[in-house]
Amino acid sequence: MIFLRSFGCAENYYRNQELCAELALKGFDVYNQPIGSDRQAIRNNEEMAILQKANLVIVNTCTISDESEKTNQWNFIKRSAKLNNKAKIAITGCSLRNPFSFFSALKIKNPVSIISNKADILLLAKNVSKKNGHKRSKSDQVPMAVSGRFYCMLNSGCMRACSFCACSRYVFKNKDDRPINNILKQIRNAQSLGYSHIEFAGPCPGDWKDPNDRSYRFSDLLNTILKTTTLTIDFLELHPLNLDRSLMKVLSHDRVRKEEISIPIQSASDKILGLMKRGYNSKYLHRLFKKLFKEIPDIKVSTDIIVGFPFEDKQDIRRTLSFLSSYPFSCIDVYTYSERRGTLASLLKPLDPRRFNEHYRLLLKCKSLRDKFNFLSSANRSRP
């Protein structure tokens, strides 16, 4: 039995989805843990029972924050080893491509091992299965954890280069978009297998363009999917610069889940947005959201903000709060800034903890937004 666990964004879930299918085709019993909170290690008693009899646990890591690696991800690994001291645990994923990550610096001891590519994972699975004399039988077959949601990879690499993000600096150095024909073939196959919903994976899915025709953009891809399949498009997470007129028109379609659209702004202070290298200012955000909520009245948009960024002051927080109060956001995820070594933001002087506490209290005092705030640590941040 092989237990797959993924942390972070939809890209990692796509990688595990792909690995799960390949392992199953080679005759392995595989449990691919469904998407859920990174903070939850084991989600129910059934999963615990599966983990306890697994020969191999594969953990697909995320390097978006140091805190996530040290807490959620490392805690899952330690708990897995405690629940099943006979299982081999393999660490793979984005954290291994970041030379400053917690896992890159970790001194690994048995039963944990570092695996950097799929070929080595498949070899390890074969060796562990052979060592344990594992043979498939009706009693130990557990069905793959399959939901109706298919993860479709659009691109790898990110050219946004936000100053606080280690991914664009170390993990996704070169942007590579998949060809449209390749994507559509995979999506139609997914529908034929019974999938009814689709979520796009990649550092910034909205940046996708067909490599053979750069005028064919993300909005065109969505239109084609909606016209040629019956799939529903789930959870779109878009960079604010992705939202042009053509994409807004697609978002109004009945098979685009309007309650699952996230547009992270990170801040509404021009000073902080400049330091973050987000590529837009507060005037752009005002124009964008005025138009979006006017053209699609029933849309429900969530957003993210980061608190505690270097050189942040009370006025920056007030500007962000004023902006957020101007529009009907359904949810506002609040993350504390997490310094990532090797990023441009790590060269800036950190905010004094006393000032950070003052800024946090300003958020707590904002009665008009209190019910919309979802206070999270940086351990659960995702892109874009």
C-alpha positions in Angstrom: 0.0 0.0 0.0 1.3 3.5 -0.9 -0.1 6.6 0.8 0.3 9.9 -1.1 0.1 13.2 0.6 0.3 16.6 -1.0 0.9 20.1 0.4 0.4 23.5 -1.1 -1.3 24.5 -4.4 -3.2 22.7 -7.1 0.1 21.9 -9.0 1.1 19.5 -6.3 -2.3 17.8 -6.3 -1.9 17.5 -10.1 1.5 15.8 -9.6 0.1 13.4 -7.1 -2.9 12.7 -9.3 -0.5 11.8 -12.2 1.8 9.7 -9.9 -1.2 7.9 -8.4 -2.5 6.8 -11.8 1.0 5.7 -12.9 1.5 3.6 -9.7 -1.9 2.1 -10.0 -1.2 1.1 -13.6 1.9 -0.7 -12.4 -0.1 -2.8 -10.0 0.4 -0.9 -6.7 -2.4 -0.2 -4.3 -2.5 3.6 -3.9 -4.4 6.0 -1.6 -4.1 9.6 -2.8 -5.3 11.9 0.0 -8.0 14.3 -1.3 -7.5 18.0 -1.2 -8.1 19.7 2.2 -6.5 21.8 4.8 -2.7 21.6 5.1 -3.0 21.8 8.8 -4.9 18.5 9.0 -2.6 15.6 9.0 -5.1 12.7 9.0 -8.7 13.6 8.2 -10.6 10.5 9.4 -10.3 7.0 10.9 -10.3 5.4 7.5 -7.2 7.4 6.4 -5.5 6.5 9.7 -6.1 2.8 9.0 -4.7 3.1 5.5 -1.6 4.9 6.7 -1.0 2.4 9.4 -0.7 -0.5 6.9 1.1 1.5 4.2 4.6 0.2 3.1 5.4 3.6 1.6 4.3 7.2 2.4 5.2 9.8 -0.3 5.0 13.5 0.8 4.9 16.1 -1.9 6.2 19.2 -0.3 5.5 22.9 -0.8 8.2 25.6 -0.3 5.9 28.7 -0.2 6.8 29.3 3.5 9.4 28.2 6.0 6.8 27.9 8.7 4.7 25.5 6.6 7.7 23.2 6.1 8.6 23.2 9.8 5.0 22.8 11.1 2.3 21.3 8.9 4.6 19.3 6.6 7.2 18.1 9.1 4.5 17.3 11.7 2.8 15.1 9.1 6.0 13.2 8.5 6.7 12.7 12.2 3.2 11.6 12.8 3.3 9.1 9.9 6.5 7.6 11.3 4.9 7.3 14.8 1.7 5.7 13.5 3.6 3.3 11.2 7.2 2.7 12.1 7.6 0.1 9.4 6.8 2.3 6.5 9.4 4.0 4.3 8.7 7.8 4.0 9.8 9.6 0.9 10.0 13.4 0.7 9.7 15.0 -2.8 8.4 18.2 -4.4 9.1 21.9 -4.5 11.0 22.2 -1.3 13.8 20.1 -2.7 14.4 22.6 -5.5 14.8 25.5 -3.0 18.4 25.4 -1.6 17.3 27.4 1.4 14.3 25.3 2.4 13.9 23.5 5.7 14.0 20.1 3.9 17.0 20.9 1.8 19.0 21.5 5.1 17.4 18.6 7.0 19.7 15.8 8.1 17.6 12.8 7.0 17.5 9.6 9.0 15.7 6.3 8.3 13.0 5.6 7.5 12.8 9.0 5.7 14.5 9.5 2.4 14.8 12.4 -0.2 13.5 11.6 -3.7 13.9 14.3 -6.4 12.3 12.7 -9.5 9.5 10.4 -10.5 11.8 7.6 -11.8 13.4 7.3 -8.4 9.9 7.3 -6.7 8.8 4.4 -8.9 12.0 2.5 -8.2 11.6 3.0 -4.5 8.0 1.8 -4.6 9.1 -1.3 -6.4 11.9 -2.0 -3.9 9.8 -1.4 -0.9 7.0 -3.6 -2.2 9.5 -6.4 -3.0 11.2 -6.1 0.4 7.9 -6.4 2.3 6.7 -9.3 0.1 3.6 -7.4 -0.7 1.1 -9.1 -2.9 -2.3 -7.7 -3.9 -5.3 -9.4 -2.5 -9.0 -8.5 -2.3 -8.7 -7.9 1.4 -6.0 -5.2 1.2 -7.1 -3.3 -1.9 -8.2 0.2 -1.0 -9.7 2.3 -3.8 -7.8 5.4 -4.9 -9.2 8.5 -3.3 -11.0 10.0 -6.3 -13.2 13.1 -6.3 -15.1 14.5 -9.2 -12.4 17.1 -9.6 -9.7 16.7 -12.2 -6.5 18.7 -11.8 -5.2 20.0 -15.1 -1.6 21.3 -15.4 -1.4 24.4 -17.7 2.1 25.6 -17.2 5.3 25.4 -15.2 7.4 28.4 -14.3 6.4 31.9 -13.1 7.6 35.2 -14.5 5.8 37.4 -11.9 8.8 37.3 -9.6 7.1 38.8 -6.5 9.8 39.9 -4.1 8.5 37.6 -1.2 8.2 34.4 -3.2 10.9 31.7 -3.3 9.0 29.7 -6.0 9.7 32.0 -8.9 13.3 32.4 -7.8 14.3 28.8 -7.2 11.5 26.4 -8.1 10.0 27.7 -11.4 13.0 29.3 -13.1 11.7 29.0 -16.7 8.1 29.5 -17.8 6.8 26.6 -20.0 3.2 26.6 -21.3 1.6 23.3 -22.4 0.2 23.3 -26.0 -3.6 23.6 -26.4 -4.0 20.3 -28.2 -2.2 18.4 -25.4 -4.4 20.1 -22.7 -7.7 19.5 -24.5 -6.9 15.8 -25.1 -6.2 15.3 -21.4 -9.4 17.1 -20.4 -11.6 15.1 -22.7 -10.0 11.9 -21.4 -10.8 13.0 -17.9 -14.4 13.6 -18.8 -14.6 10.1 -20.4 -13.3 8.7 -17.1 -16.2 10.2 -15.2 -14.7 13.5 -13.9 -17.3 16.3 -13.8 -15.2 19.2 -12.5 -11.8 20.7 -13.4 -9.3 22.8 -11.5 -6.3 24.3 -13.2 -2.8 23.8 -11.8 0.4 25.8 -12.3 2.2 28.7 -10.7 -0.2 31.3 -12.3 -2.7 29.5 -14.5 -4.2 32.8 -15.8 -0.8 33.6 -17.4 -1.1 30.6 -19.8 -0.8 31.1 -23.5 -0.6 28.5 -26.3 3.1 28.2 -27.2 2.2 27.7 -30.8 -0.1 30.7 -31.0 0.6 33.4 -28.3 -2.6 35.2 -29.1 -4.6 32.2 -27.8 -4.9 33.0 -24.1 -6.4 31.6 -20.9 -9.8 33.1 -21.6 -9.9 31.4 -25.0 -9.0 28.0 -23.4 -11.9 28.4 -20.9 -14.3 29.2 -23.7 -13.2 26.1 -25.6 -13.6 23.9 -22.6 -17.1 25.2 -21.9 -18.1 24.8 -25.5 -16.7 21.3 -26.1 -17.2 19.6 -22.7 -19.7 19.4 -20.0 -17.1 20.0 -17.2 -17.7 22.6 -14.5 -14.7 24.9 -13.8 -13.8 24.9 -10.1 -11.8 27.2 -7.9 -10.1 29.8 -10.2 -7.2 31.5 -8.4 -6.1 34.5 -10.6 -3.5 37.2 -10.4 -5.1 40.6 -10.6 -3.3 41.3 -13.8 -5.1 38.3 -15.5 -8.5 40.0 -15.3 -9.2 41.6 -18.7 -12.6 42.1 -20.4 -12.5 38.7 -22.2 -11.8 36.7 -19.0 -14.5 38.6 -17.1 -17.0 37.6 -19.8 -16.0 33.9 -19.3 -16.4 34.2 -15.6 -20.1 35.0 -16.0 -20.7 31.5 -17.6 -23.1 29.2 -15.7 -20.5 26.4 -15.5 -17.8 28.6 -13.8 -18.2 28.3 -10.1 -18.7 31.9 -9.1 -18.4 31.1 -5.4 -14.9 29.7 -5.9 -12.9 32.6 -7.4 -9.9 33.9 -5.6 -8.0 37.1 -6.6 -5.2 37.7 -4.0 -4.3 41.4 -3.8 -1.7 41.1 -1.0 -2.0 44.8 -0.2 -3.8 48.0 -1.3 -0.9 50.3 -0.4 1.1 51.5 -3.3 4.3 51.6 -1.3 3.9 48.0 -0.2 2.8 46.8 -3.6 5.9 48.4 -5.0 8.2 46.6 -2.5 6.4 43.4 -3.2 6.9 43.9 -7.0 3.2 43.0 -7.7 3.1 44.9 -11.0 0.0 47.0 -10.2 -1.2 49.8 -7.9 -4.3 50.7 -5.9 -5.9 52.6 -8.8 -5.7 49.5 -10.9 -7.3 47.5 -8.2 -10.2 49.9 -7.8 -10.9 49.9 -11.6 -10.7 46.1 -11.7 -13.0 45.4 -8.8 -15.5 48.1 -9.6 -15.9 46.6 -13.1 -15.9 43.0 -11.9 -18.6 43.4 -9.3 -20.7 45.5 -11.7 -20.5 43.1 -14.6 -21.0 39.9 -12.6 -23.3 40.9 -9.6 -23.6 37.3 -8.3 -19.8 36.6 -8.3 -18.2 35.8 -4.9 -14.6 36.8 -4.7 -12.2 36.0 -2.0 -8.8 37.6 -1.6 -5.5 37.4 0.4 -3.6 40.1 2.2 -0.1 39.9 3.8 0.5 41.7 7.2 3.9 42.5 8.5 5.8 43.1 5.3 9.0 45.1 5.7 8.6 48.9 6.0 4.8 48.5 6.6 3.3 51.2 8.7 -0.2 51.9 10.1 -1.1 54.1 7.1 -0.4 51.1 4.8 -2.8 48.9 6.8 -5.5 51.7 6.9 -5.3 52.0 3.1 -5.7 48.3 2.7 -8.7 48.2 5.1 -10.3 51.1 3.3 -10.0 49.3 0.0 -11.3 46.0 1.4 -14.3 47.9 2.9 -15.2 49.3 -0.5 -16.1 46.0 -2.2 -18.2 42.9 -1.2 -15.4 40.3 -0.8 -16.9 37.0 0.4 -13.7 36.1 2.4 -10.4 37.8 3.2 -7.5 35.4 4.1 -5.0 37.3 6.3 -1.4 35.9 6.3 1.5 37.0 8.3 4.6 37.8 6.3 7.1 34.9 6.2 10.7 35.8 5.2 12.2 33.3 2.7 15.9 33.3 2.6 17.3 34.1 -0.9 14.3 36.3 -2.0 14.5 40.0 -2.7 12.2 40.8 0.3 14.6 39.0 2.6 17.2 41.8 1.9 14.7 44.3 3.5 14.8 45.2 7.2 12.2 43.1 9.0 9.3 44.8 10.7 9.6 45.3 14.4 7.4 42.7 16.2 5.8 45.5 18.3 4.7 47.3 15.1 3.4 44.1 13.7 1.2 43.6 16.7 -0.1 47.1 16.4 -1.0 46.5 12.7 -2.7 43.2 13.6 -4.8 45.0 16.2 -6.0 47.4 13.6 -7.4 44.5 11.6 -9.1 43.1 14.7 -10.7 46.5 15.4 -12.2 46.7 11.9 -15.8 45.7 12.7 -17.1 46.0 9.2 -14.6 43.3 8.0 -14.2 41.2 11.1 -16.7 38.5 9.9 -14.9 38.2 6.6 -11.4 37.9 7.9 -9.9 34.4 8.0 -6.7 34.8 10.1 -4.1 32.3 9.0 -0.4 31.8 9.6 2.0 32.0 6.7 2.1 28.2 6.9 -0.9 28.0 4.7 -0.1 30.6 2.0 -0.4 29.7 -1.6 0.0 31.5 -4.9 -0.5 33.6 -7.0 
